[in-house]
Amino acid sequence: DDIPLARYLGLTTMRVPLAEMGARAVARLIDALEGGTLTPDTQVVATDLVIRTTTEALTS
């Protein structure tokens, strides 16, 4: 999830939109509590590959 420590260690990570995922989950929960249905589904969120020193040699 591209935590700040990863920058200092040079770790390649995936940046994940945690706030967006949380907002979607809360919206679904509120809808279910207000009488809507909570059906299983799949949602896709965009992620970013953050390349740092741990994989630079592999990508050049």
VENFENNOR-V57039 format. One record per backbone hydrogen bond with DSSP energy under -0.5 kcal/mol. CO is the residue of the C=O (numbers start at 0). NH is the residue of the N-H. If there is no record, write none. Layout:
# VENFENNOR-V57039
co->{CO CO}
nh->{NH NH}
This chain:
# VENFENNOR-V57039
co->{2 2 3 3 4 5 5 9 12 13 14 15 16 17 18 19 20 21 22 23 24 25 26 27 28 29 30 31 36 45 47 47 48 49 51 51 54 54 55 55}
nh->{5 6 6 7 8 9 10 53 49 15 47 17 20 21 22 23 24 25 26 27 28 29 30 31 32 33 35 34 38 16 14 49 50 12 54 55 57 58 58 59}
